[in-house]
Amino acid sequence: MHSHRWEQRAPDWLAAGVAGFAAGAILMVLELLWSATAMGGGPWTTSHMIAAIVMGPDALRSMEFSTGIVATALAIHYLLGIVLGLILGAIIAPFHFDSSPGMALLVGAVYGLVIYLFNFYGLERAFPWFAEMRGWPTLAAHLVFGMAAAEIYGKLERPAPWS
């Protein structure tokens, strides 16, 4: 059994960034499927909402395909995925949450829950259009994001050269 007390241990930053990028891809597919099936607005609804973070509410006027909007949404989504992967790596490594796949998945699920709450209840004040995305499908997608990021990080993580 591992102790999960903090100790100075740097994460594998490359593995964390790649894990966040890959988990972001999984989340994006889930969001596209959900918006196309459950929201009834078509597959580009989520892209418009994400792009509106930097493009402003004008991006929400139409939910049709737009190369500029989709490119902006992809850039935002993957950048956030990478940043969130780096943060997760910074949580996993010093607390040895990578000591077992089960522990990593649990930490990833909790992390996904925290991201969901922050995005859809915290940032919703600045971006009110995200309120309509609250619900079980989005929560489940964020849990999958956190768990996928933790699992991928665990698979890609290289031991530190001094360990």
N, C-alpha and C positions, 0 to 999 in steps of 0.2 A: 504494500500500500504506500502510495506517495503522499507526502504532506503537500497541501496546497497553500502553504504560506508563501508570501512573497520572498523571492530572492533575486539578486541581480543576475538576470539572464536575458540577453537580447534575443528578440525573435529573428527568424529568418525572413528578412524584409522582402526578398524576391518571392519567396513562397507565399507570403501573406498578400502581396499585391496581385499575384497570379490567381490566388484563391478568391480574392474579392472580385476580380474581373470575371472569372469563370462562374462564380455564384451569381454575379450580376446578370450574366447571360441566361442562366436558368430562371432567375426572377423575371427577366424581361419576357421570356417565352410564356411563363405562367400568366403574366399580366396581359399579354396580347391575347392569349386564349380566353382569359376571363373577360376582358373588355369586349371581345368579339361575340362571346356566347351569353354571358350573364348581364352585362350592362346594356346590351342592345344597341350600342352606339357605333359599332364597327371596331375593327382592330386598331384604328389609329387614335382612338379617344385617349388612351393612356399617354401616347406620344405627345399629343397636344398639351395635356396637363403637365407633363414633365418639362416640355419646352417652354411653357409659360413661366417657369421659374425665372428664366433669364430674358425671355422675349416679352414678358408681360401678358396681361389678360387678353390682348388682341389675338394671341395664338389660339384662344378658345372659341373664336367666332365661327370657325368651321371645323368639322371633324373629318374632313376628306384628307386623302394622302397629299402630303407636301414634302418634297425633298428637303427643303430647308428646315422644316419643323422636325422631321424624322431624324435628320443628321444632328440637329441640336439636342434632341432628346437622347439619342445614342451617346453623344459626347458627355452629357450631364450624367446619364445613368451609369456609364462605365467609369467615369471619374469618381463618382460617389461610391461605386462598388469597390474600386481600388482603395480609396481612402478608408472605407469601412473595413475592408480586409486587413489593412495595415493596423487599424485600431484593434481588431480582433486578435491579430498576431501579438500585439503589445499586451493584450490581456492574457492570452493563453500561455505564452512562454514563461514569464516570471512566476506564474502560479502553478506551473506544471500541469495545466489542464489537458495537456497532450499525453498524459500518463496512460490513458486508455481511450479507445474509440468511444466508449459509452460516455465517459466524462466530457470528451471533446464535443460530442453531439448534444449533450445536455447544456453545456456552456453556449454552444452555437444557437440552440433553441431559445435560451433566455436572452441572448444577444439579439436575435431576430425579433423577439417580443418587444424589447426596449426600442429597437429601431422603429418598429410599427407604431408604438405609442408616441415616440418623439415626432415621427413624420405626420401622423394623422390626428394627433391631439395637441402637439406643441407647435409645429410649423404651420398647422392649419390656420392659425391666426394671421400669418403673413400670406399664406396661399389658400384662401378659403375654398377654392375649387377641389381641394383634396378631401374635403369632408364627405363628398358623395362616394368616395372610394372606400370608406370605412366598412368593415364587415369581415365575415369569416373567410371569404376567398383571399382577400388581401392579407389578412393576418396569417393564414396558412402559407401564403407565398413568402412572407417575410420570415416565418419560422423555417421554411425550406431554405431560404437564402442563408440564414445564420448557420444552419446545420451543414449545408453544402460547403460553405466557406470554411467551417471548422474541419470538416472531413478532408477537403482538398488540401488545406494547410497541413494537416497531419500527414497526408500522403507525400507532399512535396518537401516538407521541412527537412533540412539537412542538419546534422549535428554540428554544433559549434566546433571549430578546429581545436580548441583547448579542452573539450570535454572527453 
